[in-house]
Amino acid sequence: MHTNGSEAYLTRQETADFLKISLVSLWNWTNKGIIKSYAIGNKRYYNKQEILAILRK
């Protein structure tokens, strides 16, 4: 997990594990705009609070 101030960001693998989906499904969801990813350096991260908000919908 990567933190930026009070925000927590998960790696691709951490996000897939958290959602219990494959990395391919995560990639598809990202490309469809279901989940937003953020580039930090040369890696992609996902905001944990945004993921939790999506799950509450």
HTML snippet that shows the backbone in 3Dmol.js (N, CA, C, O; Angstrom):
<script src="https://3Dmol.org/build/3Dmol-min.js"></script>
<div id="view" style="width:600px;height:400px;position:relative"></div>
<script>
const pdb = `
ATOM      1  N   MET A   1       0.857  -1.173   0.000  1.00  0.00           N
ATOM      2  CA  MET A   1       0.000   0.000   0.000  1.00  0.00           C
ATOM      3  C   MET A   1       0.898   1.229   0.000  1.00  0.00           C
ATOM      4  O   MET A   1       1.924   1.261   0.679  1.00  0.00           O
ATOM      5  N   HIS A   2       0.513   2.210  -0.746  1.00  0.00           N
ATOM      6  CA  HIS A   2       1.222   3.475  -0.862  1.00  0.00           C
ATOM      7  C   HIS A   2       0.325   4.557  -0.258  1.00  0.00           C
ATOM      8  O   HIS A   2      -0.867   4.610  -0.561  1.00  0.00           O
ATOM      9  N   THR A   3       0.875   5.400   0.574  1.00  0.00           N
ATOM     10  CA  THR A   3       0.070   6.482   1.141  1.00  0.00           C
ATOM     11  C   THR A   3       0.558   7.816   0.617  1.00  0.00           C
ATOM     12  O   THR A   3       1.752   8.025   0.405  1.00  0.00           O
ATOM     13  N   ASN A   4      -0.380   8.701   0.414  1.00  0.00           N
ATOM     14  CA  ASN A   4      -0.098  10.061  -0.039  1.00  0.00           C
ATOM     15  C   ASN A   4      -0.895  10.972   0.876  1.00  0.00           C
ATOM     16  O   ASN A   4      -2.059  11.272   0.609  1.00  0.00           O
ATOM     17  N   GLY A   5      -0.261  11.411   1.962  1.00  0.00           N
ATOM     18  CA  GLY A   5      -0.994  12.180   2.965  1.00  0.00           C
ATOM     19  C   GLY A   5      -1.951  11.262   3.688  1.00  0.00           C
ATOM     20  O   GLY A   5      -1.529  10.264   4.272  1.00  0.00           O
ATOM     21  N   SER A   6      -3.233  11.582   3.658  1.00  0.00           N
ATOM     22  CA  SER A   6      -4.233  10.751   4.327  1.00  0.00           C
ATOM     23  C   SER A   6      -4.854   9.725   3.372  1.00  0.00           C
ATOM     24  O   SER A   6      -5.658   8.893   3.792  1.00  0.00           O
ATOM     25  N   GLU A   7      -4.483   9.783   2.093  1.00  0.00           N
ATOM     26  CA  GLU A   7      -5.039   8.873   1.092  1.00  0.00           C
ATOM     27  C   GLU A   7      -4.222   7.589   1.032  1.00  0.00           C
ATOM     28  O   GLU A   7      -2.992   7.626   1.066  1.00  0.00           O
ATOM     29  N   ALA A   8      -4.910   6.452   0.943  1.00  0.00           N
ATOM     30  CA  ALA A   8      -4.249   5.157   0.812  1.00  0.00           C
ATOM     31  C   ALA A   8      -4.460   4.641  -0.605  1.00  0.00           C
ATOM     32  O   ALA A   8      -5.582   4.629  -1.112  1.00  0.00           O
ATOM     33  N   TYR A   9      -3.381   4.220  -1.231  1.00  0.00           N
ATOM     34  CA  TYR A   9      -3.445   3.681  -2.587  1.00  0.00           C
ATOM     35  C   TYR A   9      -2.976   2.241  -2.585  1.00  0.00           C
ATOM     36  O   TYR A   9      -1.991   1.896  -1.932  1.00  0.00           O
ATOM     37  N   LEU A  10      -3.690   1.404  -3.321  1.00  0.00           N
ATOM     38  CA  LEU A  10      -3.359  -0.008  -3.436  1.00  0.00           C
ATOM     39  C   LEU A  10      -2.702  -0.277  -4.784  1.00  0.00           C
ATOM     40  O   LEU A  10      -3.015   0.377  -5.778  1.00  0.00           O
ATOM     41  N   THR A  11      -1.793  -1.240  -4.809  1.00  0.00           N
ATOM     42  CA  THR A  11      -1.202  -1.669  -6.071  1.00  0.00           C
ATOM     43  C   THR A  11      -2.249  -2.438  -6.868  1.00  0.00           C
ATOM     44  O   THR A  11      -3.336  -2.726  -6.367  1.00  0.00           O
ATOM     45  N   ARG A  12      -1.914  -2.764  -8.103  1.00  0.00           N
ATOM     46  CA  ARG A  12      -2.834  -3.549  -8.934  1.00  0.00           C
ATOM     47  C   ARG A  12      -3.149  -4.880  -8.260  1.00  0.00           C
ATOM     48  O   ARG A  12      -4.310  -5.282  -8.177  1.00  0.00           O
ATOM     49  N   GLN A  13      -2.108  -5.564  -7.778  1.00  0.00           N
ATOM     50  CA  GLN A  13      -2.315  -6.874  -7.156  1.00  0.00           C
ATOM     51  C   GLN A  13      -3.125  -6.754  -5.868  1.00  0.00           C
ATOM     52  O   GLN A  13      -4.015  -7.568  -5.620  1.00  0.00           O
ATOM     53  N   GLU A  14      -2.825  -5.746  -5.048  1.00  0.00           N
ATOM     54  CA  GLU A  14      -3.580  -5.542  -3.803  1.00  0.00           C
ATOM     55  C   GLU A  14      -5.045  -5.251  -4.095  1.00  0.00           C
ATOM     56  O   GLU A  14      -5.933  -5.729  -3.389  1.00  0.00           O
ATOM     57  N   THR A  15      -5.293  -4.464  -5.139  1.00  0.00           N
ATOM     58  CA  THR A  15      -6.668  -4.125  -5.514  1.00  0.00           C
ATOM     59  C   THR A  15      -7.410  -5.361  -6.004  1.00  0.00           C
ATOM     60  O   THR A  15      -8.556  -5.596  -5.619  1.00  0.00           O
ATOM     61  N   ALA A  16      -6.765  -6.145  -6.845  1.00  0.00           N
ATOM     62  CA  ALA A  16      -7.398  -7.373  -7.348  1.00  0.00           C
ATOM     63  C   ALA A  16      -7.688  -8.331  -6.199  1.00  0.00           C
ATOM     64  O   ALA A  16      -8.760  -8.934  -6.147  1.00  0.00           O
ATOM     65  N   ASP A  17      -6.745  -8.471  -5.285  1.00  0.00           N
ATOM     66  CA  ASP A  17      -6.960  -9.347  -4.127  1.00  0.00           C
ATOM     67  C   ASP A  17      -8.102  -8.829  -3.256  1.00  0.00           C
ATOM     68  O   ASP A  17      -8.940  -9.606  -2.799  1.00  0.00           O
ATOM     69  N   PHE A  18      -8.133  -7.525  -3.029  1.00  0.00           N
ATOM     70  CA  PHE A  18      -9.168  -6.905  -2.207  1.00  0.00           C
ATOM     71  C   PHE A  18     -10.556  -7.138  -2.801  1.00  0.00           C
ATOM     72  O   PHE A  18     -11.511  -7.418  -2.076  1.00  0.00           O
ATOM     73  N   LEU A  19     -10.658  -7.019  -4.123  1.00  0.00           N
ATOM     74  CA  LEU A  19     -11.936  -7.188  -4.813  1.00  0.00           C
ATOM     75  C   LEU A  19     -12.230  -8.646  -5.159  1.00  0.00           C
ATOM     76  O   LEU A  19     -13.327  -8.979  -5.607  1.00  0.00           O
ATOM     77  N   LYS A  20     -11.237  -9.510  -4.947  1.00  0.00           N
ATOM     78  CA  LYS A  20     -11.369 -10.939  -5.283  1.00  0.00           C
ATOM     79  C   LYS A  20     -11.666 -11.138  -6.764  1.00  0.00           C
ATOM     80  O   LYS A  20     -12.553 -11.903  -7.141  1.00  0.00           O
ATOM     81  N   ILE A  21     -10.899 -10.428  -7.596  1.00  0.00           N
ATOM     82  CA  ILE A  21     -10.999 -10.548  -9.047  1.00  0.00           C
ATOM     83  C   ILE A  21      -9.595 -10.776  -9.606  1.00  0.00           C
ATOM     84  O   ILE A  21      -8.603 -10.616  -8.896  1.00  0.00           O
ATOM     85  N   SER A  22      -9.522 -11.147 -10.869  1.00  0.00           N
ATOM     86  CA  SER A  22      -8.223 -11.342 -11.515  1.00  0.00           C
ATOM     87  C   SER A  22      -7.651  -9.996 -11.961  1.00  0.00           C
ATOM     88  O   SER A  22      -8.359  -8.991 -12.020  1.00  0.00           O
ATOM     89  N   LEU A  23      -6.356 -10.000 -12.273  1.00  0.00           N
ATOM     90  CA  LEU A  23      -5.732  -8.787 -12.797  1.00  0.00           C
ATOM     91  C   LEU A  23      -6.321  -8.413 -14.154  1.00  0.00           C
ATOM     92  O   LEU A  23      -6.404  -7.232 -14.491  1.00  0.00           O
ATOM     93  N   VAL A  24      -6.729  -9.408 -14.929  1.00  0.00           N
ATOM     94  CA  VAL A  24      -7.363  -9.141 -16.224  1.00  0.00           C
ATOM     95  C   VAL A  24      -8.691  -8.419 -16.024  1.00  0.00           C
ATOM     96  O   VAL A  24      -8.995  -7.463 -16.737  1.00  0.00           O
ATOM     97  N   SER A  25      -9.485  -8.878 -15.052  1.00  0.00           N
ATOM     98  CA  SER A  25     -10.755  -8.209 -14.762  1.00  0.00           C
ATOM     99  C   SER A  25     -10.513  -6.781 -14.275  1.00  0.00           C
ATOM    100  O   SER A  25     -11.233  -5.861 -14.664  1.00  0.00           O
ATOM    101  N   LEU A  26      -9.516  -6.596 -13.440  1.00  0.00           N
ATOM    102  CA  LEU A  26      -9.185  -5.247 -12.964  1.00  0.00           C
ATOM    103  C   LEU A  26      -8.805  -4.354 -14.129  1.00  0.00           C
ATOM    104  O   LEU A  26      -9.228  -3.199 -14.188  1.00  0.00           O
ATOM    105  N   TRP A  27      -8.016  -4.869 -15.053  1.00  0.00           N
ATOM    106  CA  TRP A  27      -7.622  -4.116 -16.237  1.00  0.00           C
ATOM    107  C   TRP A  27      -8.850  -3.738 -17.059  1.00  0.00           C
ATOM    108  O   TRP A  27      -8.970  -2.607 -17.530  1.00  0.00           O
ATOM    109  N   ASN A  28      -9.774  -4.710 -17.229  1.00  0.00           N
ATOM    110  CA  ASN A  28     -11.008  -4.436 -17.982  1.00  0.00           C
ATOM    111  C   ASN A  28     -11.854  -3.372 -17.292  1.00  0.00           C
ATOM    112  O   ASN A  28     -12.368  -2.467 -17.948  1.00  0.00           O
ATOM    113  N   TRP A  29     -12.001  -3.475 -15.972  1.00  0.00           N
ATOM    114  CA  TRP A  29     -12.791  -2.498 -15.228  1.00  0.00           C
ATOM    115  C   TRP A  29     -12.169  -1.110 -15.324  1.00  0.00           C
ATOM    116  O   TRP A  29     -12.880  -0.108 -15.407  1.00  0.00           O
ATOM    117  N   THR A  30     -10.846  -1.055 -15.313  1.00  0.00           N
ATOM    118  CA  THR A  30     -10.154   0.234 -15.428  1.00  0.00           C
ATOM    119  C   THR A  30     -10.392   0.828 -16.807  1.00  0.00           C
ATOM    120  O   THR A  30     -10.684   2.017 -16.931  1.00  0.00           O
ATOM    121  N   ASN A  31     -10.268   0.002 -17.850  1.00  0.00           N
ATOM    122  CA  ASN A  31     -10.472   0.491 -19.216  1.00  0.00           C
ATOM    123  C   ASN A  31     -11.911   0.923 -19.475  1.00  0.00           C
ATOM    124  O   ASN A  31     -12.151   1.819 -20.284  1.00  0.00           O
ATOM    125  N   LYS A  32     -12.867   0.299 -18.800  1.00  0.00           N
ATOM    126  CA  LYS A  32     -14.282   0.668 -18.961  1.00  0.00           C
ATOM    127  C   LYS A  32     -14.661   1.869 -18.099  1.00  0.00           C
ATOM    128  O   LYS A  32     -15.780   2.372 -18.204  1.00  0.00           O
ATOM    129  N   GLY A  33     -13.745   2.336 -17.247  1.00  0.00           N
ATOM    130  CA  GLY A  33     -14.020   3.492 -16.407  1.00  0.00           C
ATOM    131  C   GLY A  33     -14.770   3.157 -15.132  1.00  0.00           C
ATOM    132  O   GLY A  33     -15.255   4.056 -14.445  1.00  0.00           O
ATOM    133  N   ILE A  34     -14.873   1.874 -14.803  1.00  0.00           N
ATOM    134  CA  ILE A  34     -15.562   1.482 -13.573  1.00  0.00           C
ATOM    135  C   ILE A  34     -14.725   1.871 -12.361  1.00  0.00           C
ATOM    136  O   ILE A  34     -15.249   2.347 -11.354  1.00  0.00           O
ATOM    137  N   ILE A  35     -13.422   1.663 -12.473  1.00  0.00           N
ATOM    138  CA  ILE A  35     -12.480   2.011 -11.406  1.00  0.00           C
ATOM    139  C   ILE A  35     -11.403   2.896 -12.013  1.00  0.00           C
ATOM    140  O   ILE A  35     -10.905   2.616 -13.103  1.00  0.00           O
ATOM    141  N   LYS A  36     -11.048   3.951 -11.317  1.00  0.00           N
ATOM    142  CA  LYS A  36     -10.023   4.870 -11.797  1.00  0.00           C
ATOM    143  C   LYS A  36      -8.673   4.496 -11.205  1.00  0.00           C
ATOM    144  O   LYS A  36      -8.558   4.228 -10.009  1.00  0.00           O
ATOM    145  N   SER A  37      -7.653   4.482 -12.059  1.00  0.00           N
ATOM    146  CA  SER A  37      -6.300   4.216 -11.574  1.00  0.00           C
ATOM    147  C   SER A  37      -5.480   5.495 -11.661  1.00  0.00           C
ATOM    148  O   SER A  37      -5.803   6.414 -12.413  1.00  0.00           O
ATOM    149  N   TYR A  38      -4.421   5.529 -10.880  1.00  0.00           N
ATOM    150  CA  TYR A  38      -3.545   6.693 -10.809  1.00  0.00           C
ATOM    151  C   TYR A  38      -2.112   6.260 -11.069  1.00  0.00           C
ATOM    152  O   TYR A  38      -1.653   5.256 -10.526  1.00  0.00           O
ATOM    153  N   ALA A  39      -1.409   7.012 -11.893  1.00  0.00           N
ATOM    154  CA  ALA A  39      -0.003   6.726 -12.164  1.00  0.00           C
ATOM    155  C   ALA A  39       0.841   7.457 -11.127  1.00  0.00           C
ATOM    156  O   ALA A  39       0.756   8.676 -10.979  1.00  0.00           O
ATOM    157  N   ILE A  40       1.647   6.695 -10.424  1.00  0.00           N
ATOM    158  CA  ILE A  40       2.609   7.265  -9.487  1.00  0.00           C
ATOM    159  C   ILE A  40       3.941   6.665  -9.892  1.00  0.00           C
ATOM    160  O   ILE A  40       4.189   5.478  -9.683  1.00  0.00           O
ATOM    161  N   GLY A  41       4.797   7.493 -10.472  1.00  0.00           N
ATOM    162  CA  GLY A  41       6.009   6.970 -11.073  1.00  0.00           C
ATOM    163  C   GLY A  41       5.611   6.167 -12.301  1.00  0.00           C
ATOM    164  O   GLY A  41       4.831   6.639 -13.128  1.00  0.00           O
ATOM    165  N   ASN A  42       6.138   4.961 -12.423  1.00  0.00           N
ATOM    166  CA  ASN A  42       5.788   4.127 -13.574  1.00  0.00           C
ATOM    167  C   ASN A  42       4.834   3.000 -13.178  1.00  0.00           C
ATOM    168  O   ASN A  42       4.714   2.012 -13.902  1.00  0.00           O
ATOM    169  N   LYS A  43       4.162   3.138 -12.047  1.00  0.00           N
ATOM    170  CA  LYS A  43       3.229   2.120 -11.571  1.00  0.00           C
ATOM    171  C   LYS A  43       1.824   2.688 -11.476  1.00  0.00           C
ATOM    172  O   LYS A  43       1.632   3.901 -11.393  1.00  0.00           O
ATOM    173  N   ARG A  44       0.837   1.782 -11.489  1.00  0.00           N
ATOM    174  CA  ARG A  44      -0.564   2.170 -11.369  1.00  0.00           C
ATOM    175  C   ARG A  44      -1.057   1.820  -9.979  1.00  0.00           C
ATOM    176  O   ARG A  44      -0.755   0.751  -9.447  1.00  0.00           O
ATOM    177  N   TYR A  45      -1.818   2.732  -9.398  1.00  0.00           N
ATOM    178  CA  TYR A  45      -2.382   2.532  -8.069  1.00  0.00           C
ATOM    179  C   TYR A  45      -3.868   2.860  -8.101  1.00  0.00           C
ATOM    180  O   TYR A  45      -4.349   3.559  -8.993  1.00  0.00           O
ATOM    181  N   TYR A  46      -4.583   2.341  -7.107  1.00  0.00           N
ATOM    182  CA  TYR A  46      -6.018   2.560  -6.982  1.00  0.00           C
ATOM    183  C   TYR A  46      -6.304   3.124  -5.601  1.00  0.00           C
ATOM    184  O   TYR A  46      -5.767   2.649  -4.600  1.00  0.00           O
ATOM    185  N   ASN A  47      -7.154   4.139  -5.557  1.00  0.00           N
ATOM    186  CA  ASN A  47      -7.498   4.785  -4.295  1.00  0.00           C
ATOM    187  C   ASN A  47      -8.456   3.890  -3.511  1.00  0.00           C
ATOM    188  O   ASN A  47      -9.538   3.554  -3.993  1.00  0.00           O
ATOM    189  N   LYS A  48      -8.055   3.513  -2.314  1.00  0.00           N
ATOM    190  CA  LYS A  48      -8.855   2.580  -1.520  1.00  0.00           C
ATOM    191  C   LYS A  48     -10.220   3.161  -1.170  1.00  0.00           C
ATOM    192  O   LYS A  48     -11.211   2.431  -1.185  1.00  0.00           O
ATOM    193  N   GLN A  49     -10.303   4.447  -0.857  1.00  0.00           N
ATOM    194  CA  GLN A  49     -11.585   5.067  -0.519  1.00  0.00           C
ATOM    195  C   GLN A  49     -12.533   5.058  -1.709  1.00  0.00           C
ATOM    196  O   GLN A  49     -13.735   4.856  -1.540  1.00  0.00           O
ATOM    197  N   GLU A  50     -12.008   5.273  -2.909  1.00  0.00           N
ATOM    198  CA  GLU A  50     -12.850   5.230  -4.111  1.00  0.00           C
ATOM    199  C   GLU A  50     -13.375   3.814  -4.355  1.00  0.00           C
ATOM    200  O   GLU A  50     -14.527   3.638  -4.752  1.00  0.00           O
ATOM    201  N   ILE A  51     -12.542   2.815  -4.119  1.00  0.00           N
ATOM    202  CA  ILE A  51     -12.976   1.427  -4.289  1.00  0.00           C
ATOM    203  C   ILE A  51     -14.092   1.107  -3.293  1.00  0.00           C
ATOM    204  O   ILE A  51     -15.094   0.492  -3.658  1.00  0.00           O
ATOM    205  N   LEU A  52     -13.918   1.523  -2.042  1.00  0.00           N
ATOM    206  CA  LEU A  52     -14.950   1.279  -1.025  1.00  0.00           C
ATOM    207  C   LEU A  52     -16.255   1.972  -1.400  1.00  0.00           C
ATOM    208  O   LEU A  52     -17.334   1.419  -1.187  1.00  0.00           O
ATOM    209  N   ALA A  53     -16.163   3.178  -1.956  1.00  0.00           N
ATOM    210  CA  ALA A  53     -17.372   3.911  -2.371  1.00  0.00           C
ATOM    211  C   ALA A  53     -18.081   3.181  -3.507  1.00  0.00           C
ATOM    212  O   ALA A  53     -19.311   3.133  -3.534  1.00  0.00           O
ATOM    213  N   ILE A  54     -17.327   2.616  -4.438  1.00  0.00           N
ATOM    214  CA  ILE A  54     -17.923   1.859  -5.540  1.00  0.00           C
ATOM    215  C   ILE A  54     -18.640   0.622  -5.009  1.00  0.00           C
ATOM    216  O   ILE A  54     -19.721   0.269  -5.481  1.00  0.00           O
ATOM    217  N   LEU A  55     -18.032  -0.030  -4.027  1.00  0.00           N
ATOM    218  CA  LEU A  55     -18.639  -1.238  -3.462  1.00  0.00           C
ATOM    219  C   LEU A  55     -19.925  -0.934  -2.703  1.00  0.00           C
ATOM    220  O   LEU A  55     -20.804  -1.790  -2.601  1.00  0.00           O
ATOM    221  N   ARG A  56     -20.039   0.271  -2.174  1.00  0.00           N
ATOM    222  CA  ARG A  56     -21.250   0.661  -1.401  1.00  0.00           C
ATOM    223  C   ARG A  56     -22.439   0.938  -2.334  1.00  0.00           C
ATOM    224  O   ARG A  56     -23.590   0.912  -1.896  1.00  0.00           O
ATOM    225  N   LYS A  57     -22.165   1.200  -3.604  1.00  0.00           N
ATOM    226  CA  LYS A  57     -23.251   1.523  -4.550  1.00  0.00           C
ATOM    227  C   LYS A  57     -24.109   0.329  -4.824  1.00  0.00           C
ATOM    228  O   LYS A  57     -25.065   0.419  -5.593  1.00  0.00           O
TER     229      LYS A  57
END
`;
const viewer = $3Dmol.createViewer("view");
viewer.addModel(pdb, "pdb");
viewer.setStyle({}, {cartoon: {color: "spectrum"}});
viewer.zoomTo();
viewer.render();
</script>
